[in-house]
């Protein structure tokens, strides 16, 4: 992994936050397995593409959720401590990657 400003979250995720994200990721994992089965069964390409699109959307939504939490906790904390510029630069670099 690349070097980051923080090794640990400023405010640890609650169990509820973790469960919500993990449930979504497990659902996405199941969708990916479903696509693998569709390919093995030689399903119609458009059906596979629709499922791929659904997975991309689901992952993007998980990313937005994690980003929002990061901004509300980690970035806000860095700003209050006077380290906001570095934190914002780090986030912007990740967002540029995320939006590719």
Secondary structure, 3 states (H helix, E strand, C coil): CCCCCCCCCCCCCCHHHHHHHHHHHHHHHHHHHHHHHHHHCCCCHHHHHHHHHHHHHHHHHHHHHHHHHHHHHHHHHHHHCCCHHHHHHHHHHHHHHHCC
